[in-house]
Amino acid sequence: MKTNTSRILATLLAGTVLAGCASPNYPLSASSSSYPYPASPAPSPSPYPYPAQTTTQPGYGYQYGTVDSIQMVQGAAAAANGGIGVGTVVGGVVGGLLGNQVGGGSGRKAATVAGVIGGAVVGNQMEQRNNQARNAYQVGVRLDNGAYRTIVQDNVADLYVGGRVRIENDRAYRQ
């Protein structure tokens, strides 16, 4: 009987840990048949004499432009996070351990499962509340090639409207 309980707990713990590793918002490739949007046409050549991106390494590049606007956005970090986080996993483990201390036999199993589920829900809610309290900044950048990019980042440090920036890895840096 003790072996079955241990196996059930180990299975629940492994499933919870693996669910924490899942990435539900992973983007699909355009070649995938389940991709929801048609492929966009190739961009037209820029009328400017300089390229839109100056590559430094294969596959990586910078974009340059001027800051057009900076706005503070609340809760943007939570919206970007989504999915199962550390709070959910830790809450599930702690809830399972506490639930396992209650009752005996099949009542203990039910309490353990209820503890895992309840702890995961409480941990997820606490994590979301913590993320919503953070502020983020939405930086609008007019690129040198005429395009417009909006970047959300946790601080703007030394950025200002009208300042020149380099965009690298979805983050704006002052030039």
Residue pairs with C-beta under 8 A, 6 or more apart in sequence:
1 105
5 108
5 109
5 112
8 109
8 112
9 96
9 100
9 112
12 92
12 96
12 112
12 113
12 116
13 93
13 96
16 88
16 89
16 92
16 93
16 116
16 120
17 89
19 84
19 89
20 84
20 85
20 86
20 88
20 89
22 83
22 84
23 83
24 82
24 83
25 82
25 83
28 34
28 35
28 36
29 35
30 39
46 52
46 145
46 146
48 144
48 145
48 146
50 144
51 145
52 63
52 143
52 144
52 145
52 147
53 61
53 62
53 63
54 61
54 62
54 64
55 61
56 62
62 166
62 167
62 168
63 141
63 143
63 144
63 149
63 166
63 167
64 143
64 144
64 164
64 165
64 166
64 167
64 175
65 141
65 142
65 143
65 144
65 149
65 164
65 165
65 167
66 141
66 142
66 162
66 163
66 164
66 165
67 139
67 140
67 141
67 159
67 160
67 161
67 162
67 163
67 164
67 165
67 172
68 140
68 141
68 142
68 148
68 161
69 138
69 139
69 140
69 161
70 137
70 138
70 139
70 140
70 156
70 159
70 160
70 161
71 137
71 138
71 140
72 135
72 136
72 137
72 138
73 135
73 136
73 137
73 138
73 152
74 132
74 135
74 136
75 131
75 132
75 134
75 136
76 135
76 136
76 138
76 152
77 131
77 132
77 134
77 136
77 154
78 128
78 131
78 132
78 134
80 152
81 131
84 124
85 124
85 127
86 127
87 123
87 124
87 126
87 127
87 128
87 130
88 120
88 123
88 124
88 127
89 120
89 123
90 123
91 119
91 120
91 121
91 122
91 123
91 124
91 126
92 116
92 117
92 119
92 120
92 123
93 116
93 119
94 119
94 123
95 114
95 115
95 116
95 117
95 118
95 119
95 120
95 122
95 123
96 112
96 113
96 115
96 116
96 119
97 115
98 115
98 119
99 108
99 111
99 112
99 113
99 114
99 115
99 116
99 118
99 119
100 108
100 111
100 112
100 115
102 108
102 111
102 115
103 110
103 111
134 154
136 152
136 153
136 154
137 152
137 153
137 154
137 155
137 156
138 150
138 151
138 152
139 150
139 151
139 152
139 153
139 156
139 159
139 165
139 172
140 148
140 149
140 150
141 148
141 149
141 150
141 151
141 165
141 167
141 172
142 148
143 149
143 167
149 167
151 167
151 170
151 171
151 172
153 170
153 171
153 172
157 174
158 174
159 165
159 172
159 174
163 174
163 175
164 174
164 175
165 172
165 173
165 174
165 175
166 172
166 173
166 174
166 175
167 173
